[in-house]
Amino acid sequence: MAVLVYNRSSEWTQEIYQALHDRVLPDPENPPAGLLAHIASPDERGGWRVVDVWESEADYQRFVEDKIAPAARELGAPPFDTHISEIYYHLIP
């Protein structure tokens, strides 16, 4: 089942996001298996947020373990809060 993944950190900046993005998604034409949508923006409360739609939570967790976590450690990126919920309905034209 598809899931919505909401990541947020008051300590993240556009520069931190971009550095991580450049490492884990270097080619937007070749997204990781299971990624359906990816949106990043500043958070109105400060910091940064990233919202994804994945085909499954397992696809997301695999990407975190294989790509995001190692790259974040390498960058010394601050932690972020993650919330995952099943999607009832989505339309991505």
MDTraj code that builds the backbone (N, CA, C; nanometers):
import mdtraj as md
import numpy as np

residues = "MET ALA VAL LEU VAL TYR ASN ARG SER SER GLU TRP THR GLN GLU ILE TYR GLN ALA LEU HIS ASP ARG VAL LEU PRO ASP PRO GLU ASN PRO PRO ALA GLY LEU LEU ALA HIS ILE ALA SER PRO ASP GLU ARG GLY GLY TRP ARG VAL VAL ASP VAL TRP GLU SER GLU ALA ASP TYR GLN ARG PHE VAL GLU ASP LYS ILE ALA PRO ALA ALA ARG GLU LEU GLY ALA PRO PRO PHE ASP THR HIS ILE SER GLU ILE TYR TYR HIS LEU ILE PRO".split()
xyz = np.array([
    [0.0839, -0.1180, 0.0000],
    [0.0000, 0.0000, 0.0000],
    [0.0885, 0.1245, 0.0000],
    [0.0477, 0.2249, -0.0749],
    [0.1241, 0.3493, -0.0844],
    [0.1256, 0.4223, 0.0493],
    [0.2364, 0.4912, 0.0748],
    [0.2501, 0.5663, 0.1997],
    [0.2954, 0.7088, 0.1720],
    [0.2524, 0.7971, 0.2605],
    [0.2977, 0.9362, 0.2615],
    [0.4049, 0.9455, 0.3686],
    [0.5200, 1.0001, 0.3324],
    [0.6303, 1.0156, 0.4273],
    [0.6555, 1.1652, 0.4427],
    [0.6427, 1.2131, 0.5664],
    [0.6610, 1.3548, 0.5974],
    [0.7827, 1.3676, 0.6881],
    [0.8867, 1.4328, 0.6381],
    [1.0090, 1.4566, 0.7158],
    [1.0207, 1.6053, 0.7432],
    [1.0574, 1.6399, 0.8673],
    [1.0715, 1.7802, 0.9027],
    [1.1817, 1.7973, 1.0067],
    [1.2564, 1.9069, 0.9924],
    [1.3560, 1.9423, 1.0931],
    [1.3712, 2.0933, 1.0975],
    [1.3667, 2.1469, 1.2184],
    [1.3889, 2.2912, 1.2340],
    [1.5357, 2.3257, 1.2128],
    [1.6239, 2.2251, 1.2144],
    [1.7676, 2.2471, 1.1982],
    [1.8136, 2.2345, 1.0532],
    [1.7301, 2.1846, 0.9671],
    [1.7687, 2.1677, 0.8276],
    [1.7544, 2.2985, 0.7527],
    [1.8370, 2.3135, 0.6517],
    [1.8327, 2.4299, 0.5639],
    [1.8249, 2.3802, 0.4199],
    [1.8035, 2.4723, 0.3299],
    [1.8025, 2.4359, 0.1890],
    [1.9391, 2.3804, 0.1484],
    [2.0447, 2.4339, 0.2038],
    [2.1797, 2.3882, 0.1692],
    [2.2033, 2.2440, 0.2154],
    [2.1582, 2.2112, 0.3369],
    [2.1724, 2.0729, 0.3857],
    [2.0904, 1.9794, 0.2984],
    [1.9649, 2.0184, 0.2724],
    [1.8789, 1.9367, 0.1863],
    [1.9461, 1.9132, 0.0503],
    [1.9946, 2.0193, -0.0119],
    [2.0523, 2.0073, -0.1458],
    [2.1756, 1.9181, -0.1460],
    [2.2590, 1.9310, -0.0439],
    [2.3788, 1.8466, -0.0363],
    [2.3402, 1.6990, -0.0243],
    [2.2399, 1.6692, 0.0576],
    [2.1947, 1.5308, 0.0707],
    [2.1292, 1.4834, -0.0590],
    [2.0447, 1.5677, -0.1143],
    [1.9760, 1.5335, -0.2400],
    [2.0761, 1.5006, -0.3502],
    [2.1805, 1.5814, -0.3624],
    [2.2809, 1.5594, -0.4660],
    [2.3503, 1.4245, -0.4504],
    [2.3589, 1.3759, -0.3278],
    [2.4231, 1.2461, -0.3039],
    [2.3284, 1.1286, -0.3289],
    [2.2025, 1.1423, -0.2878],
    [2.1121, 1.0264, -0.2920],
    [2.0200, 1.0232, -0.4135],
    [1.9999, 1.1371, -0.4790],
    [1.9169, 1.1430, -0.6005],
    [1.9902, 1.2237, -0.7083],
    [2.1066, 1.1773, -0.7493],
    [2.1856, 1.2573, -0.8433],
    [2.1211, 1.2716, -0.9813],
    [2.0356, 1.1771, -1.0180],
    [1.9713, 1.1812, -1.1497],
    [1.8196, 1.1761, -1.1329],
    [1.7521, 1.2904, -1.1377],
    [1.6065, 1.2925, -1.1203],
    [1.5314, 1.2089, -1.2237],
    [1.5962, 1.1802, -1.3360],
    [1.5331, 1.0968, -1.4385],
    [1.5378, 0.9481, -1.4021],
    [1.6101, 0.9159, -1.2956],
    [1.6248, 0.7773, -1.2522],
    [1.5977, 0.7676, -1.1024],
    [1.4717, 0.7859, -1.0593],
    [1.4404, 0.7840, -0.9165],
    [1.4547, 0.6436, -0.8578],
    [1.4671, 0.6354, -0.7264],
    [1.4789, 0.5042, -0.6630],
    [1.3496, 0.4234, -0.6795],
    [1.3629, 0.2927, -0.6759],
    [1.2481, 0.2034, -0.6887],
    [1.1440, 0.2360, -0.5817],
    [1.0216, 0.2553, -0.6255],
    [0.9117, 0.2781, -0.5329],
    [0.8774, 0.4228, -0.5065],
    [0.9635, 0.5171, -0.5453],
    [0.9348, 0.6586, -0.5218],
    [0.8376, 0.7090, -0.6281],
    [0.7228, 0.7621, -0.5825],
    [0.6208, 0.8125, -0.6739],
    [0.6204, 0.9642, -0.6836],
    [0.6533, 1.0319, -0.5739],
    [0.6549, 1.1785, -0.5723],
    [0.7501, 1.2255, -0.4629],
    [0.8138, 1.3416, -0.4873],
    [0.9093, 1.3984, -0.3914],
    [0.8948, 1.5498, -0.3960],
    [0.8667, 1.6090, -0.2793],
    [0.8473, 1.7536, -0.2688],
    [0.9302, 1.8043, -0.1513],
    [1.0039, 1.9129, -0.1713],
    [1.0838, 1.9723, -0.0638],
    [1.0556, 2.1208, -0.0593],
    [1.0485, 2.1760, 0.0632],
    [1.0218, 2.3193, 0.0764],
    [1.0633, 2.3672, 0.2148],
    [1.0815, 2.4992, 0.2269],
    [1.1027, 2.5545, 0.3601],
    [0.9748, 2.5359, 0.4419],
    [0.9910, 2.5223, 0.5707],
    [0.8773, 2.5075, 0.6615],
    [0.8435, 2.6441, 0.7212],
    [0.7183, 2.6764, 0.7260],
    [0.6788, 2.8082, 0.7774],
    [0.7168, 2.8281, 0.9242],
    [0.7431, 2.7187, 0.9962],
    [0.7870, 2.7293, 1.1361],
    [0.9387, 2.7381, 1.1469],
    [1.0064, 2.7396, 1.0329],
    [1.1522, 2.7396, 1.0314],
    [1.2023, 2.6006, 0.9977],
    [1.3152, 2.5945, 0.9370],
    [1.3714, 2.4659, 0.8981],
    [1.3250, 2.4235, 0.7604],
    [1.3174, 2.2935, 0.7405],
    [1.2914, 2.2374, 0.6089],
    [1.2020, 2.1161, 0.6215],
    [1.1255, 2.0878, 0.5159],
    [1.0411, 1.9686, 0.5141],
    [1.0509, 1.9006, 0.3786],
    [1.0334, 1.7692, 0.3818],
    [1.0330, 1.6882, 0.2612],
    [0.9140, 1.5934, 0.2717],
    [0.8333, 1.5915, 0.1668],
    [0.7159, 1.5052, 0.1630],
    [0.7305, 1.4143, 0.0416],
    [0.7180, 1.2844, 0.0663],
    [0.7294, 1.1846, -0.0405],
    [0.6048, 1.0978, -0.0447],
    [0.5803, 1.0397, -0.1604],
    [0.4846, 0.9320, -0.1754],
    [0.5640, 0.8124, -0.2274],
    [0.5529, 0.7013, -0.1549],
    [0.6231, 0.5777, -0.1905],
    [0.5210, 0.4667, -0.2150],
    [0.5559, 0.3730, -0.3017],
    [0.4679, 0.2592, -0.3276],
    [0.4448, 0.1770, -0.2017],
    [0.5454, 0.1727, -0.1139],
    [0.5314, 0.0975, 0.0118],
    [0.6288, 0.1524, 0.1155],
    [0.5990, 0.1248, 0.2413],
    [0.6900, 0.1655, 0.3474],
    [0.8225, 0.0902, 0.3358],
    [0.8177, -0.0336, 0.2895],
    [0.9403, -0.1124, 0.2721],
    [1.0333, -0.0468, 0.1702],
    [0.9767, 0.0061, 0.0607],
    [1.0596, 0.0768, -0.0384],
    [1.1273, 0.1973, 0.0248],
    [1.0505, 0.2729, 0.1030],
    [1.1068, 0.3912, 0.1692],
    [1.2166, 0.3509, 0.2677],
    [1.1899, 0.2524, 0.3521],
    [1.2878, 0.2109, 0.4536],
    [1.4167, 0.1609, 0.3892],
    [1.4038, 0.0891, 0.2794],
    [1.5223, 0.0397, 0.2084],
    [1.6068, 0.1572, 0.1577],
    [1.5405, 0.2588, 0.1038],
    [1.6118, 0.3765, 0.0540],
    [1.6814, 0.4501, 0.1683],
    [1.6140, 0.4624, 0.2816],
    [1.6744, 0.5273, 0.3980],
    [1.7997, 0.4517, 0.4410],
    [1.7877, 0.3205, 0.4571],
    [1.9001, 0.2403, 0.5051],
    [2.0170, 0.2386, 0.4067],
    [1.9843, 0.2281, 0.2778],
    [2.0902, 0.2143, 0.1767],
    [2.1523, 0.3466, 0.1333],
    [2.0735, 0.4537, 0.1328],
    [2.1209, 0.5800, 0.0755],
    [2.1185, 0.6979, 0.1730],
    [2.0020, 0.7257, 0.2303],
    [1.9873, 0.8476, 0.3107],
    [2.0722, 0.8442, 0.4370],
    [2.0602, 0.7383, 0.5153],
    [2.1330, 0.7333, 0.6434],
    [2.2844, 0.7450, 0.6248],
    [2.3450, 0.6677, 0.5336],
    [2.4900, 0.6838, 0.5156],
    [2.5300, 0.8242, 0.4698],
    [2.4536, 0.8814, 0.3765],
    [2.4874, 1.0158, 0.3264],
    [2.4675, 1.1211, 0.4349],
    [2.3619, 1.1087, 0.5147],
    [2.3373, 1.2046, 0.6230],
    [2.4490, 1.1989, 0.7270],
    [2.4947, 1.0780, 0.7592],
    [2.6072, 1.0641, 0.8538],
    [2.7324, 1.1298, 0.7958],
    [2.7584, 1.1056, 0.6689],
    [2.8756, 1.1629, 0.6027],
    [2.8722, 1.3156, 0.6058],
    [2.7537, 1.3729, 0.5886],
    [2.7388, 1.5185, 0.5894],
    [2.7319, 1.5774, 0.7299],
    [2.7091, 1.4927, 0.8294],
    [2.6881, 1.5431, 0.9646],
    [2.5545, 1.6162, 0.9762],
    [2.4560, 1.5720, 0.8975],
    [2.3248, 1.6377, 0.8945],
    [2.2501, 1.6142, 1.0260],
    [2.1785, 1.7155, 1.0733],
    [2.1001, 1.6983, 1.1957],
    [1.9842, 1.6018, 1.1723],
    [1.9328, 1.5436, 1.2797],
    [1.8201, 1.4505, 1.2652],
    [1.6932, 1.5236, 1.2224],
    [1.5965, 1.4481, 1.1737],
    [1.4675, 1.5039, 1.1380],
    [1.3576, 1.4117, 1.1898],
    [1.2395, 1.4673, 1.2082],
    [1.1232, 1.3907, 1.2501],
    [1.0561, 1.3327, 1.1270],
    [1.0197, 1.2069, 1.1347],
    [0.9540, 1.1397, 1.0230],
    [0.8198, 1.0852, 1.0674],
    [0.7192, 1.1093, 0.9850],
    [0.5849, 1.0536, 1.0078],
    [0.5444, 0.9824, 0.8798],
    [0.4960, 0.8589, 0.8959],
    [0.4552, 0.7775, 0.7817],
    [0.3101, 0.7367, 0.8014],
    [0.2312, 0.7531, 0.6960],
    [0.0918, 0.7090, 0.7038],
    [0.0502, 0.6463, 0.5714],
    [-0.0391, 0.5491, 0.5809],
    [-0.0926, 0.4871, 0.4605],
    [-0.1787, 0.5885, 0.3875],
    [-0.1764, 0.5803, 0.2569],
    [-0.2536, 0.6726, 0.1742],
    [-0.3844, 0.6056, 0.1349],
    [-0.4904, 0.6754, 0.1567],
    [-0.6206, 0.6267, 0.1150],
    [-0.6386, 0.6452, -0.0350],
    [-0.5991, 0.7622, -0.0853],
    [-0.6170, 0.7941, -0.2266],
    [-0.5066, 0.8890, -0.2715],
    [-0.4565, 0.8668, -0.3902],
    [-0.3614, 0.9626, -0.4479],
    [-0.3779, 0.9674, -0.5988],
    [-0.3510, 1.0826, -0.6536],
    [-0.3553, 1.1036, -0.7978],
    [-0.2285, 1.1781, -0.8348],
    [-0.1458, 1.1138, -0.9124],
    [-0.0242, 1.1777, -0.9601],
    [-0.0281, 1.1658, -1.1127],
    [-0.0726, 1.2726, -1.1778],
    [-0.0876, 1.2659, -1.3244],
    [0.0457, 1.2527, -1.3963],
])
top = md.Topology()
chain = top.add_chain()
for i, resn in enumerate(residues, 1):
    res = top.add_residue(resn, chain, resSeq=i)
    for name in ("N", "CA", "C"):
        top.add_atom(name, md.element.get_by_symbol(name[0]), res)
traj = md.Trajectory(xyz[None], top)
